[in-house]
Amino acid sequence: MGDGSVSARERAQAAFADVWCAIPKAVFSRTLDGVRGNARLAEATLAEEAAAALDATGKDVSIGGAGLAAAAIELGLVDKLRIFRNPIVIGGGTPFLPPVTEDVPLDLIETGTFGSRVIYERYRRARGELD
């Protein structure tokens, strides 16, 4: 659009960026010396950082990144799982879900489709006779 107008998509992206930037973040890294914005380098273990984040807010705490999410699942820290599937075959890379030593039963609680391509699924850890 060369007329200077802003599309609904651009407004939605800007609104998301505003919310995302405002959220405090702990960054786990083996290579970074520092981070910018509303982020800090994690100084404790994943379990300790997650507990501190939960203590600091009454809201959900999100964990992103396949390796970090895998560790959180293994530690039993994950009670909800949000998956966004993009229809692209890449033939390699980080596994979609981590290997686990015990089955993690899940209940599907929400689905959605963005446009005609991206599929969203939200699961919660199943409670009951399987636990």
N, C-alpha and C positions, 0 to 999 in steps of 0.2 A: 504494500500500500504506500504509494508515494505521496498521498495527500496529507500525511501527518496524523491521520486518525489512528487510534489504538484499537486493535481487535479485542474481542471478548477473550480470546485465548491468551493474548499478551497481558491483559488485565488479570486473568486468573494466575498466570505464571508469576507476575509481579506480586500478587497477594500471597501466593505460596512462598515466594522468596522472603517476603517480610516476616512471615510466621516462622519459617525455617531459621532465619538469621537470629531471631530473638530467643530461640530455644538454647539453653545452656548445653554444652557438649563436652564430654570427656573423650579425648582421642587416645587410642592405644596405638603406639608405634614403636618399632625397634630402630627406626632410622631418623625420625624428626627430632630436631633440637628445640623447636618451638612451634606454636600455632598462632593464628590471628583470629580476630572477631570474638564471638561469644563462646570460645572454646579454650580448653586447657589440656595439657598432657596429663594422662592418667598416671597417678603415682602409686596406686595400690593394685591389688589383684582384681580381676573381673568381678568376683563375688563381692569383694569389699566395696568396689566402686558402685556396683548395682545396688547394694544395700544402702549406701550413703545417698544415692540418687533417690531411692524410694523414700528414705527418711526425710529428704529435703522437699518433697512435693507430694501432694495428694493425688497426682495424676499418673497415668501409665508412663513407664520408662521404655524407650525403644533402643534396640541394639541392632546396628546395621553392619553389613559386611559378612560374607560367607564364613570366614574363619572365626571371627568373633562370635557370630551367631551359633556356630557349631559348638564352640566351647561353652556358651551359655546353655545350650540344650543339654549338653553332657552334664553340666552342673545342676540341672533341674531348675534353672532360673526362668525358663520360658513357660508362660501359661497361655499365651496367645501367639499365633503365627500368621503373619500377613504375607501373602505371596502375590507378586505381580508377574504374570507370564507374558513374555513378548514372543510372537511367532517368528523366531529366527533360529535356524539351526546353525550352530557354530562349530560343532564337531570336537569340542574339547573345552578345557578351562576348568574352573572351580566347580565341583558338583553342586547341583541345585539344592540338595539337602545333605547334611553331614552324615557320615556313618555313625551309628550309635551302638552301644553295647546291649541296650534293651529297647524293645519296641516302645514307641511313644504314641499311644492311641489318641486320635484327634477327632473332634466333632466339628463338622462344617457349620458355620454360623452366618456366613454372608458371602455372596458372590456379586460380581459386577463386570461389565465390559466397558472399556473406554474406546470410543470410536468403534471400529469393527475389528480391532486387532488385539489390544491388551486385555487380558483377563485377570481379574482380581479375585482372590479367595482369602477368606479370613476363617481361621480355625481356632478353637480353644482346646486346651489339653482336656481329654475326656476324664471325667471323674466317675467313680463307681466301682463296679465289680472288677474292672480290668486293672485298677491301681493296686 
